Amino acid sequence: MPTDRYQQLTQSAPGGFIAKRLGLPQPTSLRRYEPGQPLLEGPALIGAAPGSRLLPEVEDVLQATGSEYLTGPQGEDQRFAALVYDASGISSTDELTEIYEFFHPVIKRVDRNGRVLVLGTPPEMSATPRQAIAQRALEGFVRSIGKEIGQKGATANLIYAAQDADIESTLRFYLSSKSAFVDAQVTRVGAGKGIAPADWEKPLDGKVALVTGASRGIGASIAETLARDGAHVVLLDIPKQGQDLAKMANEVGGSTLQVDITADDAPKEIVDHLKERHGGVDVFVHNAGITQDKTLGNMDEGKWNAVLAVNLTSQERINAALLEGDVLKPGGRIVTVSSMSGIAGNRGQSNYATTKAGVIGTVDALAPVLAERDATINAVAPGFIETQMTGAMPIGTREAGRRMSSLAQGGLPVDVAETIAWFANPASAGVNGNTVRVCGQNLLGA
Ligand code: NAD
């Protein structure tokens, strides 16, 4: 993995001094998850607007995880690992003053790697237009707070929870260091009770997961993370990657499947394998992807077709086979990997961005179909992630990619993997139809 030398430099005393004097970004080293790590490294401050309904669940999660939390005004020296505010009861724009009153006195006291979480009611499910407007306004607030606290490695996110939504797995994800590089995101959690795992450190015990493109890069990290969470992982890649694939499968105690996902018989081969060896699949992760960059005028048809086939049409055909043959088990999870390019577009990536926007379209189109089976589909949209691919970029593009985000650094493959593991959790039943960017609040795109 490439080293971020600028970040190393700014973490030395003279480097940090110079960066500060010149007003340059000073990226904080992000806290990442290790098994057994406490949810928070200090107390949380929690609060709620009048008429809100989600605070009891926040308290339950903080208690269940042994986290300290405080309510009401605190001494000026008190610092916080998290600020959690339930704004679900805000029903008019006048009441937005409540969020000002809660956050204004304490926002500067968020610790390094701290968390700001705002909980709301989905605007589209609001009782009145006035409520919908006020709830929608929360997005701008959270995204701005993300930009104010990013320098500390701290993040701000918004969860819109439907009535009767079970938000436990989502709270645990956003409060923990598993969401280190997920910043300024808006997640919708629908109604429906998830199945809380017996052990939150092994939520995928007894489950079978398949990851495409798992021999290296982000796919390898997804395989590792799902195996850490207890799943048996089937690692899929093209035959050419057979050696690396076997090595990764050994490392995670999984099994391999060598298939080119664009082959005509790939969906049948995958489905037959999953049925015969495992009786189906609980978690299917479409991670395999390629780039073949050229500006459109210089792009030959081969480049266009190859990228469309690997990144989009293969997924469509495999999803159809998973659903037709009931290979996806009850409570199943499909997760797909989009990209910031699919949201913002990127020069020279018209083929790639088309597929990655199509992946978001897949989530939107299939979420209701999967909901009928108590299953879900969600996407991650990575921003700049430190991999061999980004390591090979020219230095200017690479540096811009790293610094143009609130956290002023690139993410790691594990940041994408942890987000996928949250979607895969049996407790995440209401998390359906979301595209979550894993981009450190990159400045490009919506
Ligand atoms: P990578 O090139 O390191 O890994 C992709 C894997 O997919 C490889 O192992 C490759 O052999 C496999 N693959 C390619 N074509 C295949 C096919 N036809 N059948 C089966 N397997 C195939 O890439 P990565 O950086 O780890 O990216 C993984 C995913 O994340 C991709 O979908 C990519 O578009 C997306 N992504 C990456 C970044 C980033 O910064 N690295 C950013 C946004 C999105």
Residues whose N, C-alpha, C, O or C-beta is under 5 A from the ligand:
A	BS01	NAD	G213 A214 S215 R216 G217 I218 G219 D237 I238 Q241 V259 D260 I261 T262 N287 A288 G289 I290 V310 V337 S338 S339 M340 P382 G383 F384 I385 T387 M389 T390
